[in-house]
Amino acid sequence: MPFNLPYPKHRFLSYLTDEKNYLAHGSPLKNLTVLKAIRKSKDTEETGHEKLLLAASDAIWAMWYAILDKSRMGSLTSNDCIVKTNDGKR
């Protein structure tokens, strides 16, 4: 679908996440039609073997992952956020 707005794409995506409460998923896949949880990582962290669907409330962060060349960045792309409740649930 052509983008025909007079604003930069990143401003439109930020509007959707900031004002309309959408989440953004950054992927380099151009023909992605379905999002489903998968896990291709080989890391050994606590979340290393979980199937995940990653999304962000920050459109710029999602765009970063959409254009990132992970083969050139190595471990610079490692990140996670684990939130636990008072009863220990994640």
PEKAPE-V684315 format. One record per pair of residues at least 24 apart in sequence whose ideal C-beta (glycine too) atoms are under 10 Angstrom apart, sorted by the first residue. I is the first residue (numbers start at 1). J is the second residue. Records with the same first field share a line. If there is no record, write none. Layout:
I: J ; J
//
This chain:
9: 59 ; 63
10: 59 ; 60 ; 63
11: 59
12: 59
13: 58 ; 59 ; 60 ; 62 ; 63
14: 58 ; 59 ; 60 ; 63
15: 59
16: 59
17: 55 ; 56 ; 57 ; 58 ; 59 ; 60 ; 61 ; 62
18: 57 ; 58 ; 59
21: 57
22: 55 ; 57 ; 59
23: 53 ; 54 ; 55 ; 56 ; 57 ; 58 ; 59 ; 62
24: 54 ; 55 ; 56 ; 57 ; 58 ; 59 ; 60 ; 61 ; 62 ; 63 ; 65 ; 66
25: 53 ; 54 ; 55 ; 56 ; 62 ; 65 ; 66
26: 54 ; 55 ; 56 ; 59 ; 60 ; 61 ; 62 ; 63 ; 64 ; 65 ; 66 ; 67 ; 68
27: 54 ; 62 ; 65 ; 66
28: 65 ; 66 ; 67 ; 68 ; 69 ; 70
29: 66
30: 66
41: 78
43: 75 ; 78 ; 80
45: 78 ; 80 ; 82
46: 80 ; 82 ; 90
47: 80 ; 81 ; 82 ; 90
48: 80
50: 90
52: 80
54: 79 ; 80
//
